[in-house]
Amino acid sequence: MNSLKITVVVDNNVPPGAKAPFRGEHGLAVLIETGTNRILFDAGPSDVVVHNLGLLGIHPRELDAIVLSHGHYDHTGGLAALLTMAAKKIPVFSHPDIFTPRYSVTGNNCRFVGIPFTREYLVRLGADFRSVEEPQELIPNLWISGPVPRETAYEEGDAHLVVADPDCNCDGGDLQDPFHSDPLTDDMAIYIRCSKGLVVLGGCAHSGIINMVNHGLKLTGSIKVHGLLGGTHLGPTSDPQKNATLAALEWFNPDFIASNHCTGFAVMARLSQIFGDKFIPAFCGTTVEF
């Protein structure tokens, strides 16, 4: 791939001195422009994605496709606004499990964190869902990962993220019935093979950022990791998991690592210490070109 521009459309944060009045909100959306294609990776939590795209001079009707990393609200909540504004059918690539009802449990309380729309509603708005259950080359040198193999011993899922057993009645109140850990089998990445190596885009990397990188190297045949961008979900992990993951990232020695969203400021500070000028705080409006 000879020309590539990646722009963070939605993130939790807006950088000081941003050149445009971007709105920050807990979530993620990333625009990929190849010169001939515009692909949106995730949709943020709300219509903020439409606002921020407008500041970048992009109307939703100009999107060629949307790829969803997984079925959490902060990556899918902007779908309805995007589709309404686009007023046309847009291919939406996702794993079929994205509509699984999902919750976050803390103590005796739980809250719904799944997609805030039904599949049928989004289809009526123009979503043309395309099921991804294995790696798929969307355009030349750009792949959707499909489910990511869980191979590392230290990358564990977030224990607070669960799915309800069939008889559970959880509506945001007290936890009454049993839950079980959410395997997040729908968690996917985007891999881009360019002249400088492999670029990995992750939504939250619930399957493990190192698992994602290893899968991408095998899938694309790349031997060098050029860069990583997106959430790593290292913020809520244990110290041993953080340490092992950061050591592995240092071993990969990417040319850039642009982290945001669920990575957390403490981990971002450590990434900055490890990678120096190679580290990019990927807040709203951040652009990487190569």
Backbone as CSV, one residue per row, in Angstrom:
resi,resn,N_x,N_y,N_z,CA_x,CA_y,CA_z,C_x,C_y,C_z
1,MET,0.849,-1.181,0.000,0.000,0.000,0.000,0.890,1.239,0.000
2,ASN,0.741,2.098,-1.003,1.663,3.211,-1.197,1.252,4.486,-0.473
3,SER,-0.053,4.687,-0.252,-0.531,5.908,0.372,-1.522,5.559,1.464
4,LEU,-1.280,6.076,2.665,-2.152,5.728,3.777,-2.202,6.881,4.770
5,LYS,-3.413,7.233,5.156,-3.634,8.264,6.162,-4.617,7.718,7.186
6,ILE,-4.224,7.741,8.447,-5.065,7.240,9.528,-5.314,8.394,10.492
7,THR,-6.591,8.677,10.759,-6.961,9.796,11.623,-7.872,9.320,12.744
8,VAL,-7.549,9.704,13.963,-8.414,9.387,15.099,-9.590,10.361,15.088
9,VAL,-10.772,9.838,14.860,-11.980,10.662,14.783,-12.592,10.852,16.168
10,VAL,-12.667,9.775,16.928,-13.229,9.832,18.281,-12.268,9.157,19.251
11,ASP,-12.016,9.834,20.348,-11.259,9.266,21.468,-11.796,9.897,22.745
12,ASN,-11.369,9.367,23.872,-11.777,9.925,25.156,-11.330,11.373,25.317
13,ASN,-10.250,11.743,24.645,-9.591,13.023,24.911,-9.365,13.843,23.651
14,VAL,-9.364,15.164,23.857,-8.997,16.120,22.811,-7.676,16.755,23.242
15,PRO,-6.686,16.819,22.367,-5.387,17.362,22.787,-5.458,18.863,23.047
16,PRO,-4.671,19.365,23.978,-4.591,20.820,24.176,-4.154,21.494,22.883
17,GLY,-4.808,22.583,22.550,-4.438,23.307,21.346,-4.876,22.641,20.064
18,ALA,-5.906,21.792,20.136,-6.408,21.130,18.926,-6.783,22.172,17.881
19,LYS,-6.523,21.848,16.613,-6.749,22.798,15.527,-8.222,22.955,15.170
20,ALA,-9.076,22.100,15.719,-10.512,22.173,15.455,-11.252,21.803,16.741
21,PRO,-12.507,22.256,16.887,-13.262,21.979,18.118,-13.804,20.553,18.178
22,PHE,-12.881,19.593,18.206,-13.292,18.195,18.331,-13.967,17.973,19.681
23,ARG,-14.850,16.988,19.705,-15.488,16.583,20.951,-14.913,15.239,21.384
24,GLY,-14.462,15.182,22.609,-13.970,13.927,23.153,-15.062,13.207,23.915
25,GLU,-15.070,11.912,23.833,-16.055,11.096,24.536,-15.484,9.688,24.668
26,HIS,-15.824,8.992,25.751,-15.269,7.659,25.975,-15.652,6.738,24.817
27,GLY,-14.688,6.424,23.979,-14.958,5.580,22.819,-13.855,5.712,21.794
28,LEU,-14.087,5.120,20.631,-13.066,5.128,19.589,-13.702,5.047,18.210
29,ALA,-13.159,5.833,17.305,-13.447,5.721,15.876,-12.215,6.213,15.133
30,VAL,-11.819,5.493,14.101,-10.598,5.803,13.356,-10.906,5.767,11.865
31,LEU,-10.500,6.808,11.152,-10.708,6.887,9.707,-9.447,6.449,8.980
32,ILE,-9.619,5.520,8.041,-8.517,5.034,7.212,-8.751,5.519,5.792
33,GLU,-7.803,6.266,5.239,-7.902,6.763,3.866,-6.709,6.252,3.068
34,THR,-7.005,5.565,1.976,-5.945,4.966,1.169,-5.710,5.696,-0.144
35,GLY,-6.465,6.747,-0.396,-6.388,7.410,-1.689,-7.562,7.036,-2.559
36,THR,-8.011,5.788,-2.448,-9.176,5.331,-3.214,-10.309,4.848,-2.316
37,ASN,-10.037,4.675,-1.028,-11.053,4.160,-0.111,-11.050,4.942,1.191
38,ARG,-12.250,5.070,1.768,-12.409,5.623,3.113,-13.131,4.580,3.957
39,ILE,-12.441,4.079,4.959,-12.979,3.028,5.822,-12.978,3.541,7.253
40,LEU,-14.121,3.440,7.919,-14.207,3.846,9.317,-14.100,2.609,10.197
41,PHE,-13.130,2.624,11.084,-12.931,1.533,12.041,-13.549,1.961,13.365
42,ASP,-14.661,1.365,13.697,-15.467,1.686,14.871,-16.179,3.028,14.694
43,ALA,-17.174,3.245,15.571,-18.087,4.368,15.360,-18.263,5.253,16.580
44,GLY,-17.430,5.067,17.610,-17.584,5.876,18.803,-18.878,5.572,19.540
45,PRO,-19.177,6.323,20.609,-20.334,6.020,21.440,-21.618,6.754,21.078
46,SER,-21.528,7.767,20.194,-22.701,8.614,19.947,-22.523,9.366,18.631
47,ASP,-23.384,10.382,18.432,-23.294,11.175,17.211,-22.070,12.083,17.188
48,VAL,-21.237,12.030,18.226,-19.998,12.803,18.211,-19.137,12.423,17.012
49,VAL,-19.269,11.200,16.530,-18.488,10.756,15.372,-18.860,11.559,14.130
50,VAL,-20.132,11.898,13.976,-20.563,12.695,12.829,-20.001,14.112,12.937
51,HIS,-20.073,14.678,14.133,-19.524,16.022,14.359,-18.038,16.073,14.018
52,ASN,-17.284,15.124,14.544,-15.833,15.152,14.335,-15.449,14.846,12.895
53,LEU,-16.186,13.942,12.247,-15.942,13.707,10.817,-16.150,14.992,10.025
54,GLY,-17.184,15.747,10.383,-17.449,17.004,9.688,-16.292,17.978,9.803
55,LEU,-15.657,18.011,10.965,-14.500,18.888,11.145,-13.327,18.452,10.278
56,LEU,-13.318,17.181,9.909,-12.274,16.659,9.018,-12.665,16.783,7.551
57,GLY,-13.852,17.343,7.303,-14.316,17.522,5.932,-14.888,16.272,5.308
58,ILE,-15.333,15.331,6.140,-15.859,14.058,5.645,-17.332,13.937,6.012
59,HIS,-18.171,13.676,5.017,-19.589,13.383,5.258,-19.749,11.872,5.322
60,PRO,-20.616,11.359,6.193,-20.793,9.906,6.285,-21.105,9.216,4.965
61,ARG,-21.738,9.928,4.024,-22.041,9.290,2.735,-20.772,8.966,1.946
62,GLU,-19.652,9.580,2.323,-18.389,9.335,1.627,-17.669,8.092,2.130
63,LEU,-18.200,7.457,3.168,-17.569,6.244,3.691,-17.862,5.062,2.778
64,ASP,-16.832,4.279,2.498,-17.000,3.085,1.672,-17.364,1.865,2.504
65,ALA,-16.975,1.870,3.770,-17.270,0.730,4.640,-17.038,1.135,6.087
66,ILE,-17.686,0.404,6.976,-17.450,0.512,8.414,-17.028,-0.866,8.907
67,VAL,-15.987,-0.909,9.712,-15.533,-2.157,10.334,-15.669,-1.994,11.841
68,LEU,-16.289,-2.968,12.494,-16.483,-2.912,13.940,-15.530,-3.872,14.635
69,SER,-14.807,-3.362,15.617,-13.843,-4.202,16.321,-14.517,-5.178,17.270
70,HIS,-15.637,-4.768,17.885,-16.362,-5.638,18.807,-17.658,-4.947,19.221
71,GLY,-18.493,-5.666,19.941,-19.833,-5.181,20.227,-20.013,-4.471,21.545
72,HIS,-19.232,-3.455,21.831,-19.439,-2.606,22.999,-19.948,-1.239,22.550
73,TYR,-20.733,-0.596,23.408,-21.408,0.655,23.058,-20.450,1.762,22.645
74,ASP,-19.257,1.802,23.253,-18.340,2.903,22.990,-17.639,2.782,21.636
75,HIS,-17.909,1.695,20.929,-17.375,1.495,19.577,-18.485,1.398,18.532
76,THR,-19.726,1.383,18.985,-20.858,1.158,18.067,-21.990,2.162,18.235
77,GLY,-21.961,2.969,19.296,-23.078,3.856,19.590,-23.314,4.941,18.558
78,GLY,-22.323,5.233,17.720,-22.487,6.238,16.678,-23.045,5.707,15.374
79,LEU,-23.322,4.405,15.319,-23.778,3.808,14.057,-25.064,4.434,13.546
80,ALA,-26.037,4.620,14.419,-27.333,5.141,13.975,-27.181,6.531,13.368
81,ALA,-26.407,7.389,14.009,-26.199,8.738,13.481,-25.470,8.705,12.143
82,LEU,-24.466,7.862,12.028,-23.729,7.743,10.764,-24.630,7.285,9.632
83,LEU,-25.399,6.240,9.889,-26.260,5.676,8.851,-27.374,6.642,8.474
84,THR,-27.916,7.345,9.456,-28.972,8.320,9.180,-28.450,9.437,8.293
85,MET,-27.265,9.948,8.609,-26.685,11.024,7.818,-26.271,10.545,6.433
86,ALA,-25.781,9.324,6.345,-25.328,8.798,5.052,-26.487,8.612,4.093
87,ALA,-27.635,8.192,4.617,-28.838,7.985,3.809,-28.562,7.078,2.609
88,LYS,-27.756,6.058,2.836,-27.475,5.061,1.806,-27.035,3.784,2.502
89,LYS,-27.000,2.701,1.767,-26.492,1.458,2.336,-24.973,1.541,2.481
90,ILE,-24.490,1.135,3.632,-23.051,1.089,3.872,-22.692,-0.307,4.361
91,PRO,-21.722,-0.961,3.738,-21.269,-2.257,4.258,-20.701,-2.101,5.669
92,VAL,-21.168,-2.938,6.580,-20.682,-2.933,7.961,-20.117,-4.318,8.248
93,PHE,-18.804,-4.393,8.389,-18.121,-5.670,8.589,-17.950,-5.919,10.083
94,SER,-18.423,-7.079,10.530,-18.353,-7.393,11.957,-18.495,-8.889,12.163
95,HIS,-18.083,-9.336,13.332,-18.328,-10.719,13.733,-19.804,-10.863,14.091
96,PRO,-20.421,-12.009,13.824,-21.856,-12.165,14.122,-22.203,-12.068,15.601
97,ASP,-21.227,-12.180,16.495,-21.520,-12.129,17.931,-21.608,-10.717,18.492
98,ILE,-21.517,-9.696,17.649,-21.477,-8.334,18.194,-22.751,-7.948,18.932
99,PHE,-23.871,-8.578,18.617,-25.125,-8.200,19.268,-25.400,-8.991,20.549
100,THR,-24.437,-9.750,21.012,-24.574,-10.433,22.298,-24.820,-9.404,23.403
101,PRO,-25.853,-9.582,24.253,-26.068,-8.651,25.373,-24.889,-8.706,26.347
102,ARG,-24.326,-7.542,26.639,-23.096,-7.490,27.430,-23.244,-6.533,28.604
103,TYR,-22.517,-6.864,29.672,-22.601,-6.072,30.892,-21.216,-5.882,31.495
104,SER,-21.112,-4.829,32.283,-19.938,-4.612,33.119,-20.396,-4.705,34.568
105,VAL,-19.747,-5.562,35.336,-20.152,-5.821,36.715,-19.081,-5.296,37.666
106,THR,-19.518,-4.491,38.620,-18.640,-4.007,39.686,-19.352,-4.228,41.013
107,GLY,-18.792,-5.055,41.846,-19.463,-5.380,43.098,-20.788,-6.064,42.829
108,ASN,-21.855,-5.526,43.405,-23.188,-6.092,43.207,-23.998,-5.360,42.155
109,ASN,-23.368,-4.470,41.430,-24.080,-3.696,40.418,-23.578,-4.025,39.019
110,CYS,-24.472,-3.892,38.067,-24.077,-4.127,36.677,-24.715,-3.081,35.788
111,ARG,-24.092,-2.852,34.645,-24.662,-1.939,33.656,-24.486,-2.546,32.278
112,PHE,-25.436,-2.251,31.413,-25.400,-2.756,30.045,-24.344,-1.993,29.262
113,VAL,-23.472,-2.710,28.557,-22.411,-2.067,27.780,-22.381,-2.573,26.336
114,GLY,-23.452,-3.253,25.913,-23.499,-3.785,24.559,-23.941,-2.745,23.545
115,ILE,-24.196,-3.187,22.333,-24.653,-2.290,21.271,-26.028,-1.744,21.635
116,PRO,-26.228,-0.430,21.599,-27.496,0.153,22.037,-28.595,0.137,20.979
117,PHE,-28.444,-0.668,19.957,-29.449,-0.781,18.897,-29.637,-2.247,18.543
118,THR,-30.784,-2.559,17.966,-30.972,-3.903,17.433,-30.396,-3.969,16.023
119,ARG,-30.081,-5.157,15.612,-29.580,-5.362,14.256,-30.612,-4.895,13.247
120,GLU,-31.886,-5.224,13.504,-32.963,-4.890,12.573,-33.090,-3.377,12.394
121,TYR,-32.945,-2.643,13.479,-33.040,-1.184,13.403,-31.919,-0.616,12.540
122,LEU,-30.711,-1.091,12.735,-29.584,-0.593,11.955,-29.708,-0.966,10.486
123,VAL,-30.249,-2.141,10.209,-30.480,-2.543,8.817,-31.474,-1.591,8.160
124,ARG,-32.516,-1.213,8.890,-33.494,-0.275,8.332,-32.849,1.073,8.021
125,LEU,-31.846,1.438,8.798,-31.153,2.706,8.554,-30.147,2.628,7.414
126,GLY,-29.830,1.404,6.971,-28.915,1.267,5.837,-27.702,0.404,6.074
127,ALA,-27.590,-0.205,7.252,-26.443,-1.079,7.511,-26.544,-2.352,6.684
128,ASP,-25.521,-2.617,5.910,-25.441,-3.857,5.127,-24.412,-4.747,5.822
129,PHE,-24.882,-5.517,6.802,-23.958,-6.289,7.630,-23.295,-7.408,6.835
130,ARG,-21.973,-7.479,6.959,-21.173,-8.524,6.327,-20.462,-9.302,7.440
131,SER,-20.757,-10.570,7.548,-20.224,-11.381,8.641,-18.751,-11.713,8.413
132,VAL,-17.945,-11.533,9.454,-16.516,-11.846,9.396,-16.213,-12.867,10.488
133,GLU,-15.972,-14.096,10.086,-15.660,-15.157,11.045,-14.276,-15.753,10.813
134,GLU,-13.572,-15.207,9.842,-12.193,-15.610,9.561,-11.509,-14.424,8.900
135,PRO,-10.187,-14.428,8.794,-9.497,-13.288,8.193,-10.027,-12.981,6.797
136,GLN,-10.139,-11.694,6.514,-10.670,-11.262,5.222,-9.880,-10.063,4.715
137,GLU,-9.379,-10.161,3.499,-8.682,-9.033,2.881,-9.740,-8.121,2.273
138,LEU,-9.973,-6.987,2.925,-11.049,-6.091,2.521,-10.706,-5.361,1.231
139,ILE,-9.513,-4.822,1.169,-8.946,-4.246,-0.046,-7.496,-4.719,-0.094
140,PRO,-6.810,-4.573,-1.220,-5.432,-5.064,-1.271,-4.577,-4.521,-0.126
141,ASN,-3.959,-5.436,0.606,-3.035,-5.129,1.700,-3.702,-4.580,2.959
142,LEU,-5.010,-4.741,3.068,-5.720,-4.367,4.295,-6.659,-5.498,4.665
143,TRP,-6.439,-6.063,5.855,-7.194,-7.226,6.309,-8.012,-6.905,7.556
144,ILE,-9.180,-7.530,7.655,-9.878,-7.653,8.927,-9.405,-8.968,9.530
145,SER,-9.013,-8.936,10.776,-8.321,-10.084,11.367,-9.178,-11.322,11.518
146,GLY,-10.514,-11.132,11.657,-11.320,-12.238,12.142,-10.991,-12.467,13.609
147,PRO,-11.587,-13.477,14.250,-11.271,-13.754,15.656,-9.772,-13.970,15.855
148,VAL,-9.237,-13.373,16.898,-7.797,-13.421,17.159,-7.470,-14.599,18.070
149,PRO,-6.578,-15.500,17.653,-6.189,-16.624,18.523,-5.583,-16.126,19.834
150,ARG,-5.995,-16.722,20.934,-5.482,-16.344,22.259,-4.330,-17.297,22.592
151,GLU,-3.116,-16.838,22.447,-1.955,-17.718,22.578,-1.028,-17.359,23.732
152,THR,-0.924,-16.093,24.084,-0.016,-15.728,25.169,-0.571,-16.220,26.506
153,ALA,0.330,-16.523,27.415,-0.095,-17.030,28.727,-0.525,-15.911,29.663
154,TYR,-0.088,-14.681,29.388,-0.288,-13.589,30.346,-1.409,-12.623,29.970
155,GLU,-1.928,-12.696,28.752,-2.985,-11.765,28.351,-4.348,-12.344,28.737
156,GLU,-4.882,-11.838,29.827,-6.150,-12.316,30.354,-7.249,-11.295,30.076
157,GLY,-8.486,-11.783,29.968,-9.611,-10.898,29.734,-9.962,-10.081,30.967
158,ASP,-10.788,-9.071,30.765,-11.248,-8.203,31.846,-12.353,-8.919,32.615
159,ALA,-12.116,-9.210,33.881,-13.073,-9.975,34.689,-14.374,-9.222,34.926
160,HIS,-14.369,-7.909,34.746,-15.587,-7.119,34.948,-16.548,-7.217,33.766
161,LEU,-16.072,-7.703,32.639,-16.904,-7.777,31.438,-17.534,-9.156,31.345
162,VAL,-18.864,-9.186,31.312,-19.582,-10.453,31.393,-20.748,-10.469,30.421
163,VAL,-21.245,-11.665,30.200,-22.513,-11.853,29.499,-23.459,-12.545,30.468
164,ALA,-24.746,-12.253,30.305,-25.725,-12.805,31.231,-26.102,-14.215,30.833
165,ASP,-26.291,-15.063,31.826,-26.896,-16.356,31.568,-28.330,-16.122,31.104
166,PRO,-28.917,-17.061,30.363,-30.219,-16.823,29.730,-31.315,-16.334,30.671
167,ASP,-31.305,-16.764,31.925,-32.377,-16.394,32.845,-32.067,-15.151,33.671
168,CYS,-30.923,-14.499,33.379,-30.544,-13.344,34.179,-31.426,-12.150,33.850
169,ASN,-31.808,-11.392,34.862,-32.609,-10.187,34.682,-31.821,-9.007,35.230
170,CYS,-30.918,-8.511,34.405,-30.070,-7.395,34.834,-30.390,-6.185,33.980
171,ASP,-30.899,-5.135,34.594,-31.259,-3.938,33.837,-30.545,-2.702,34.373
172,GLY,-29.386,-2.914,34.973,-28.641,-1.808,35.539,-28.806,-1.701,37.040
173,GLY,-29.576,-2.584,37.642,-29.776,-2.560,39.083,-28.901,-3.568,39.779
174,ASP,-29.424,-4.148,40.838,-28.642,-5.120,41.594,-28.441,-6.393,40.801
175,LEU,-27.320,-6.994,41.018,-26.990,-8.259,40.374,-27.718,-9.388,41.108
176,GLN,-28.662,-10.011,40.432,-29.486,-11.035,41.064,-29.120,-12.436,40.610
177,ASP,-28.715,-12.588,39.399,-28.550,-13.901,38.801,-27.133,-14.064,38.266
178,PRO,-26.749,-15.285,37.992,-25.354,-15.524,37.605,-24.995,-14.979,36.225
179,PHE,-23.780,-14.544,36.128,-23.168,-14.132,34.874,-21.980,-15.055,34.618
180,HIS,-21.455,-14.968,33.417,-20.178,-15.626,33.176,-19.299,-14.710,32.342
181,SER,-18.023,-14.935,32.408,-17.051,-14.079,31.741,-17.329,-13.996,30.244
182,ASP,-17.221,-12.800,29.711,-17.448,-12.597,28.280,-16.173,-12.961,27.518
183,PRO,-16.210,-13.976,26.661,-15.005,-14.348,25.911,-14.647,-13.356,24.818
184,LEU,-15.598,-12.465,24.470,-15.361,-11.470,23.423,-14.735,-12.092,22.182
185,THR,-15.364,-13.152,21.717,-14.880,-13.821,20.509,-14.998,-12.938,19.274
186,ASP,-15.772,-11.862,19.375,-15.949,-10.959,18.236,-14.839,-9.920,18.127
187,ASP,-13.913,-9.901,19.070,-12.861,-8.886,19.077,-11.937,-9.051,17.870
188,MET,-11.795,-7.978,17.087,-11.017,-8.059,15.846,-10.137,-6.820,15.685
189,ALA,-9.159,-6.952,14.825,-8.243,-5.863,14.491,-8.286,-5.617,12.991
190,ILE,-7.660,-4.533,12.580,-7.371,-4.293,11.165,-5.857,-4.349,10.995
191,TYR,-5.421,-5.048,9.958,-3.998,-5.146,9.626,-3.754,-4.488,8.274
192,ILE,-2.749,-3.655,8.224,-2.370,-2.990,6.981,-0.907,-3.304,6.699
193,ARG,-0.646,-3.844,5.525,0.730,-4.122,5.117,1.195,-3.008,4.195
194,CYS,2.195,-2.276,4.631,2.740,-1.199,3.819,4.223,-1.455,3.577
195,SER,4.862,-0.557,2.876,6.262,-0.775,2.508,7.179,-0.818,3.728
196,LYS,6.737,-0.241,4.840,7.564,-0.194,6.045,7.248,-1.308,7.030
197,GLY,6.280,-2.152,6.695,5.938,-3.251,7.584,4.463,-3.305,7.907
198,LEU,4.135,-3.922,9.030,2.755,-4.154,9.448,2.269,-3.035,10.361
199,VAL,1.060,-2.551,10.073,0.380,-1.604,10.956,-0.832,-2.314,11.548
200,VAL,-0.957,-2.270,12.862,-2.049,-2.935,13.571,-2.963,-1.881,14.175
201,LEU,-4.253,-1.947,13.836,-5.257,-1.083,14.445,-6.135,-1.933,15.348
202,GLY,-6.222,-1.574,16.608,-7.056,-2.300,17.556,-8.110,-1.396,18.148
203,GLY,-9.274,-1.971,18.451,-10.318,-1.203,19.106,-10.046,-1.103,20.590
204,CYS,-10.137,-2.242,21.264,-9.767,-2.345,22.686,-8.752,-3.451,22.923
205,ALA,-8.495,-4.264,21.921,-7.553,-5.387,22.065,-7.933,-6.288,23.234
206,HIS,-9.230,-6.595,23.339,-9.669,-7.505,24.401,-9.029,-8.887,24.254
207,SER,-8.661,-9.247,23.055,-8.008,-10.535,22.824,-6.516,-10.492,23.135
208,GLY,-6.014,-9.313,23.504,-4.601,-9.152,23.837,-3.843,-8.498,22.699
209,ILE,-3.204,-7.372,22.967,-2.510,-6.653,21.903,-1.357,-7.476,21.328
210,ILE,-0.699,-8.291,22.150,0.396,-9.116,21.634,-0.166,-10.248,20.780
211,ASN,-1.272,-10.835,21.210,-1.942,-11.821,20.358,-2.307,-11.214,19.013
212,MET,-2.780,-9.968,19.047,-3.158,-9.293,17.800,-1.953,-9.114,16.886
213,VAL,-0.848,-8.673,17.454,0.353,-8.453,16.641,0.851,-9.772,16.054
214,ASN,0.929,-10.797,16.871,1.403,-12.099,16.381,0.520,-12.634,15.257
215,HIS,-0.787,-12.502,15.437,-1.732,-12.969,14.408,-1.534,-12.185,13.115
216,GLY,-1.327,-10.873,13.239,-1.139,-10.039,12.057,0.128,-10.365,11.294
217,LEU,1.203,-10.629,12.016,2.457,-10.994,11.349,2.298,-12.285,10.559
218,LYS,1.635,-13.267,11.168,1.430,-14.548,10.482,0.508,-14.391,9.280
219,LEU,-0.574,-13.643,9.474,-1.581,-13.513,8.420,-1.045,-12.778,7.200
220,THR,-0.311,-11.696,7.421,0.126,-10.851,6.312,1.485,-11.234,5.760
221,GLY,2.206,-12.094,6.472,3.547,-12.449,6.037,4.572,-11.366,6.304
222,SER,4.213,-10.377,7.115,5.143,-9.292,7.439,6.205,-9.786,8.420
223,ILE,7.361,-9.163,8.373,8.425,-9.524,9.317,8.768,-8.360,10.245
224,LYS,8.208,-7.186,9.969,8.492,-5.989,10.759,7.176,-5.345,11.182
225,VAL,7.089,-4.926,12.446,5.934,-4.157,12.916,6.263,-2.677,12.754
226,HIS,5.579,-2.041,11.814,5.813,-0.612,11.598,5.138,0.217,12.686
227,GLY,3.897,-0.135,13.032,3.224,0.672,14.038,1.952,0.053,14.559
228,LEU,1.506,0.578,15.700,0.253,0.166,16.315,-0.539,1.413,16.663
229,LEU,-1.870,1.320,16.513,-2.727,2.445,16.864,-4.018,1.926,17.465
230,GLY,-4.461,2.580,18.546,-5.755,2.253,19.134,-5.671,1.927,20.602
231,GLY,-6.761,1.359,21.107,-6.829,0.987,22.507,-6.134,-0.334,22.770
232,THR,-5.578,-0.465,23.962,-4.876,-1.701,24.336,-5.524,-2.404,25.523
233,HIS,-6.451,-1.752,26.184,-7.126,-2.262,27.386,-6.129,-2.678,28.468
234,LEU,-4.984,-2.026,28.479,-4.010,-2.303,29.534,-4.332,-1.555,30.824
235,GLY,-5.147,-0.505,30.725,-5.480,0.278,31.904,-5.959,-0.548,33.084
236,PRO,-6.963,-1.423,32.892,-7.504,-2.179,34.030,-6.813,-3.505,34.317
237,THR,-5.715,-3.812,33.639,-5.088,-5.125,33.828,-4.166,-5.134,35.049
238,SER,-3.753,-6.328,35.446,-2.845,-6.488,36.584,-1.447,-5.987,36.226
239,ASP,-0.660,-5.678,37.248,0.714,-5.230,37.004,1.546,-6.283,36.264
240,PRO,1.454,-7.575,36.630,2.215,-8.574,35.870,1.838,-8.604,34.391
241,GLN,0.541,-8.446,34.085,0.133,-8.442,32.679,0.650,-7.196,31.974
242,LYS,0.560,-6.052,32.642,1.103,-4.826,32.053,2.588,-4.999,31.747
243,ASN,3.335,-5.481,32.728,4.789,-5.595,32.566,5.164,-6.541,31.433
244,ALA,4.487,-7.684,31.352,4.790,-8.657,30.298,4.430,-8.104,28.928
245,THR,3.295,-7.404,28.846,2.865,-6.843,27.567,3.803,-5.740,27.108
246,LEU,4.172,-4.855,28.012,5.080,-3.766,27.649,6.443,-4.298,27.227
247,ALA,6.906,-5.349,27.877,8.186,-5.955,27.486,8.099,-6.537,26.080
248,ALA,6.971,-7.174,25.762,6.794,-7.745,24.423,6.700,-6.650,23.370
249,LEU,6.001,-5.569,23.688,5.918,-4.451,22.746,7.293,-3.854,22.490
250,GLU,8.094,-3.743,23.538,9.452,-3.216,23.379,10.283,-4.139,22.490
251,TRP,10.071,-5.446,22.632,10.807,-6.404,21.801,10.429,-6.255,20.328
252,PHE,9.139,-5.987,20.048,8.713,-5.800,18.655,9.330,-4.547,18.051
253,ASN,9.631,-3.550,18.885,10.310,-2.327,18.453,9.618,-1.667,17.256
254,PRO,8.334,-1.309,17.394,7.644,-0.650,16.285,8.208,0.744,16.034
255,ASP,8.005,1.231,14.820,8.454,2.579,14.477,7.586,3.640,15.139
256,PHE,6.335,3.305,15.418,5.482,4.204,16.200,4.452,3.376,16.956
257,ILE,4.022,3.913,18.089,2.938,3.301,18.843,2.019,4.428,19.295
258,ALA,0.832,4.456,18.720,-0.137,5.531,18.945,-1.300,4.976,19.765
259,SER,-1.240,5.194,21.057,-2.211,4.579,21.962,-3.241,5.585,22.454
260,ASN,-4.400,5.072,22.828,-5.472,5.940,23.309,-6.541,5.115,24.029
261,HIS,-7.706,5.725,24.208,-8.933,5.098,24.698,-8.699,4.327,25.998
262,CYS,-8.786,3.005,25.970,-8.739,2.184,27.189,-7.317,1.867,27.647
263,THR,-6.331,2.470,27.014,-4.943,2.234,27.423,-4.681,2.826,28.807
264,GLY,-5.257,3.996,29.059,-5.087,4.648,30.354,-3.839,5.515,30.396
265,PHE,-3.919,6.628,31.123,-2.809,7.583,31.159,-1.555,6.991,31.793
266,ALA,-1.725,6.156,32.818,-0.546,5.589,33.485,0.253,4.715,32.530
267,VAL,-0.444,3.887,31.754,0.249,3.032,30.784,0.807,3.869,29.643
268,MET,0.074,4.898,29.225,0.585,5.766,28.173,1.872,6.453,28.621
269,ALA,1.948,6.817,29.894,3.184,7.421,30.407,4.341,6.430,30.341
270,ARG,4.067,5.173,30.652,5.120,4.154,30.568,5.528,3.914,29.116
271,LEU,4.555,3.912,28.209,4.881,3.756,26.789,5.762,4.909,26.310
272,SER,5.470,6.106,26.790,6.283,7.264,26.426,7.713,7.113,26.933
273,GLN,7.866,6.572,28.140,9.203,6.347,28.692,9.970,5.304,27.886
274,ILE,9.267,4.261,27.459,9.916,3.164,26.735,10.272,3.565,25.313
275,PHE,9.319,4.219,24.628,9.476,4.436,23.188,9.899,5.853,22.820
276,GLY,9.897,6.769,23.774,10.350,8.119,23.480,9.542,8.770,22.377
277,ASP,10.240,9.303,21.366,9.576,10.014,20.278,8.717,9.104,19.404
278,LYS,8.880,7.804,19.547,8.052,6.873,18.774,6.627,6.776,19.328
279,PHE,6.439,7.252,20.554,5.113,7.182,21.165,4.280,8.398,20.771
280,ILE,3.009,8.136,20.419,2.078,9.192,20.032,0.815,9.061,20.880
281,PRO,0.460,10.096,21.656,-0.840,10.068,22.330,-1.931,10.331,21.293
282,ALA,-2.668,9.307,20.938,-3.553,9.362,19.768,-4.934,9.879,20.143
283,PHE,-4.998,11.178,20.492,-6.255,11.801,20.862,-7.025,12.227,19.604
284,CYS,-8.197,12.809,19.798,-9.036,13.230,18.665,-8.244,14.121,17.707
285,GLY,-8.335,13.812,16.430,-7.673,14.605,15.405,-6.262,14.177,15.079
286,THR,-5.692,13.267,15.856,-4.331,12.786,15.581,-4.287,12.067,14.240
287,THR,-3.294,12.394,13.436,-3.156,11.803,12.104,-1.770,11.186,11.947
288,VAL,-1.757,10.004,11.359,-0.506,9.335,11.004,-0.546,9.085,9.501
289,GLU,0.475,9.514,8.796,0.526,9.330,7.340,1.811,8.619,6.948
290,PHE,1.717,7.730,5.976,2.903,7.066,5.436,2.542,6.389,4.128
